[in-house]
Amino acid sequence: MRALAKRQLVYPWDLLRQMVGRDVKLRYRGSFLGVAWSLLNPLAQLLVFSFVFRFVLPLNIPNYTSFLFIGLLVWNWFQSSLMGATTVIVDGRALIRRPGFPAAILPLVSVTTNLVHFLLALPILFLFLWLTDIQTQPVILLLPFIMALQALFTLGLGFLVATFHVSFRDTQHLVGVFLFLLFYLTPIFYDVTIIPPQYLALYRLNPLLHLVEAYRAILLYGVWPPWPGLLGVALLTAVLLGLGLVIFRRASSRFAEEL
């Protein structure tokens, strides 16, 4: 019994590791630059936004390159994970039809795969911080907790959109529109201080705002992140994760039929 229980605990993590490794390899199979492609997209965005908002429409934000790069990395992890999770059940129909396959692992694979790309980009970010004489502070030890919070928040949303997309295939297009709007409603390339005071309370309902601010507080300013906002995100994450799991598990018994 103990051996069986141990196997049941180890199997999902081993499966997750193998599937994430497979996804990373397949994405860049036959590519000359390989994993470096995962860095080119945020670096290209960084180049364009830096030029526009430093020379064309200057925002006068100190250390703007690092400020912008942090926002882009956080956003790209969230966006890629959510878009991948939306279609992961439909795209993985062959796996879903296998008896006993844990369908709930597929949205987790999407979040974890894009976490790998996030981690690969961190050394580039630290290089930018070093070039601008920004020293890391002990508060950087909080970074894994902020990353875990973002991963769980995204996973909760991922369970919901993955479930809806099985029955309603327009979900991926709705998610795309939602992400397009959310990008401009999140302080990725601008600072929250430019938001008019009468709209600030409404603007701060955006959970990603608090996550981006937390990353910047830790990495760029070397201070403790604002805890009230993070506490709200943590509570929302707990609700989303619990609700998403319940809905996903109830619907998963019908996935094979609907696919």
ABEGO torsion letter per residue (X at the ends): XAAAAAAAAAAAAAAAAAAAAAAAAAAABGBAAEAAAAAAAAAAAAAAAAAAAAAABBAGBBGAAAAAAAAAAAAAAAAAAAAAAAAAAAAAAAAAABBGBBAAAAAAAAAAAAAAAAAAAAAAAAAAAAAAGBBBBAAAAAAAAAAAAAAAAAAAAAAAAAAAAAABAAAAAAAAAAAAAAAAABBAABBAAABBAAAAAAAAABAAAAAAAAAAAAAAAGBBBBAAAAAAAAAAAAAAAAAAAAAAAAAAAAAAAAX
